Amino acid sequence: LKAEAEIASTLNNLGGVLAMTGRFDRAVRVLSLTLNLKRSLGDIGEIARTLNNLGYLHSMLGRKDTAIASLSESLELNRRIGNQKEILFNLDNLAAVIIGAGRLKDSLPLLREGLGISRELRDTPHQVIFGRNLSVVLRRMGRIGEAVEQQNAAEKMMSGVDDREEEIRLLVNAASLRAVVGDNSGALQFARSAA
């Protein structure tokens, strides 16, 4: 039928299923085929979405540099399109990989941008995520006062979010913040709640 767009879409779905079943290498191969097809079709939004998915998969496989390259290209394309929601997801994924690679300073502008966009869009779940990640990075950089401010803001926003996993991450970061300032009993209390 020469229906390349439908082939790309089906391959994309197949890549998603493979990823969900833990077959990451195979998912990367299938999504790479999808990306090549989407590039030939020229739909920038679809190219950006596939690059974002590929970046996520590469990060799961520990290929940080490849993940950063895919996610950065996806972010650049989404900035060109101007879709704020897609930019938000890109910033979330890219910042997480950059933090994981130990490039804390490089993550700060991404986290701040994500926090700003999530406030603009009134996206409370992302405000919590970006606020907590910003707190984690600032804590790891030794900027404890700023880290506590971001943590407190994220905790306040959490009441409007139904995400148990994020709640646990906030508790873990709260425990780490208490430990850094020498409050071991407070740290243990937060750690026990997280556990």
C-alpha positions in Angstrom: 0.0 0.0 0.0 3.1 2.3 0.3 1.6 3.7 3.5 4.9 4.8 5.1 3.2 6.9 7.9 1.2 3.9 9.0 4.2 1.6 8.9 6.1 4.2 11.1 3.2 4.4 13.5 2.9 0.6 13.8 6.7 0.2 14.3 6.5 2.9 16.9 3.7 1.0 18.7 5.7 -2.2 18.5 8.8 -0.5 19.9 6.6 0.7 22.8 5.4 -2.8 23.5 8.9 -4.2 23.4 10.1 -1.5 25.8 7.2 -2.3 28.2 8.1 -6.0 28.2 11.8 -5.1 29.0 13.2 -5.9 25.6 15.1 -2.6 25.4 17.7 -3.5 22.8 15.1 -4.8 20.4 12.9 -1.7 21.1 15.8 0.5 20.3 16.3 -1.3 16.9 12.6 -1.0 16.1 12.4 2.7 17.1 15.5 3.4 15.1 13.7 2.1 12.0 10.7 4.2 13.0 13.0 7.3 13.3 14.5 6.7 9.8 11.0 6.5 8.3 9.7 9.5 10.2 12.8 11.5 9.0 12.0 10.6 5.4 8.4 11.7 6.0 9.5 15.0 7.5 7.0 15.3 10.4 9.0 17.2 13.0 6.7 16.4 15.9 6.8 12.7 15.2 10.6 12.8 14.9 10.9 14.6 18.2 8.6 12.1 19.9 10.5 9.1 18.6 13.9 10.8 19.6 12.5 11.3 23.1 11.5 7.7 23.4 14.8 6.5 22.0 16.6 8.8 24.5 14.7 7.3 27.4 15.5 3.7 26.2 19.2 4.5 25.8 19.2 5.9 29.3 17.7 2.6 30.6 20.5 0.7 28.8 23.1 3.0 30.5 24.1 4.7 27.2 24.1 8.2 28.7 25.9 10.0 25.9 23.6 8.6 23.2 20.5 9.3 25.4 21.6 12.9 25.9 22.2 13.4 22.2 18.7 11.9 21.3 16.9 13.9 24.0 18.7 17.1 23.2 17.8 16.8 19.5 14.2 16.1 20.5 14.1 19.1 22.8 15.5 21.3 20.0 12.8 20.1 17.6 10.0 20.6 20.2 11.3 24.1 20.9 11.0 24.8 17.1 7.4 23.5 17.1 6.6 25.4 20.4 4.6 22.6 22.0 5.1 23.4 25.7 3.8 20.0 27.0 6.3 18.1 24.8 9.1 20.4 25.9 8.2 19.7 29.5 8.5 15.9 29.0 11.8 16.4 27.1 13.2 18.6 29.9 12.2 16.0 32.5 13.9 13.1 30.7 17.0 15.1 29.6 17.6 16.6 33.1 17.3 13.1 34.7 19.9 11.6 32.3 22.2 14.6 32.8 21.9 14.3 36.6 22.6 10.6 36.3 25.7 11.4 34.3 26.9 13.6 37.2 26.7 16.8 35.3 24.8 18.7 38.0 25.6 22.2 36.8 24.3 21.4 33.3 21.0 20.2 34.7 20.2 23.4 36.6 19.0 25.5 33.6 16.9 22.6 32.3 15.3 22.1 35.8 14.6 25.8 36.2 13.1 26.0 32.7 10.9 22.9 33.4 9.8 24.4 36.7 8.9 27.7 34.9 6.9 25.9 32.1 5.1 23.6 34.5 4.0 26.7 36.6 2.9 28.4 33.4 0.9 25.4 32.4 -0.4 24.8 36.0 1.0 21.3 35.7 1.2 20.4 39.4 2.7 16.9 39.0 5.6 18.3 36.9 6.0 21.2 39.4 6.6 18.6 42.1 9.0 16.6 40.0 11.1 19.6 38.8 11.1 21.1 42.3 12.3 17.9 43.9 14.9 17.3 41.3 16.1 20.9 41.7 16.3 20.3 45.4 18.3 17.1 44.9 20.8 18.8 42.6 21.2 21.8 44.9 21.7 19.5 47.9 24.4 17.5 46.0 26.1 20.8 45.1 26.1 21.8 48.8 23.6 24.6 48.4 21.5 23.4 51.3 19.4 26.5 51.9 18.2 26.7 48.3 17.6 22.9 48.3 15.4 23.2 51.4 13.4 26.0 49.8 12.7 23.8 46.7 11.9 20.8 48.8 9.4 22.7 50.9 7.7 24.1 47.7 7.5 20.6 46.2 6.1 19.2 49.4 3.3 21.9 49.4 2.4 21.1 45.8 2.3 17.4 46.6 -1.1 17.7 48.4 -2.6 18.2 44.9 -0.9 15.2 43.4 -1.8 11.5 43.6 1.5 9.9 43.0 2.8 7.5 45.7 6.2 7.1 44.0 6.9 10.8 43.9 5.8 11.0 47.5 8.4 8.4 48.4 11.1 10.3 46.4 10.2 13.5 48.4 10.6 11.6 51.7 14.0 10.2 50.6 15.2 13.7 49.7 13.9 15.1 52.9 15.9 12.4 54.8 19.0 13.3 52.8 18.6 17.0 53.6 18.1 16.2 57.3 21.3 14.0 57.3 23.3 16.7 55.6 22.6 19.2 58.4 23.4 16.6 61.1 19.8 15.9 62.1 20.2 12.1 62.1 17.0 11.3 64.1 14.9 13.5 61.6 16.7 11.8 58.7 15.8 8.4 60.1 12.2 9.4 60.6 11.8 10.5 57.0 13.7 7.4 55.8 11.4 5.1 57.8 8.4 6.8 56.3 9.8 6.3 52.9 10.5 2.6 53.6 
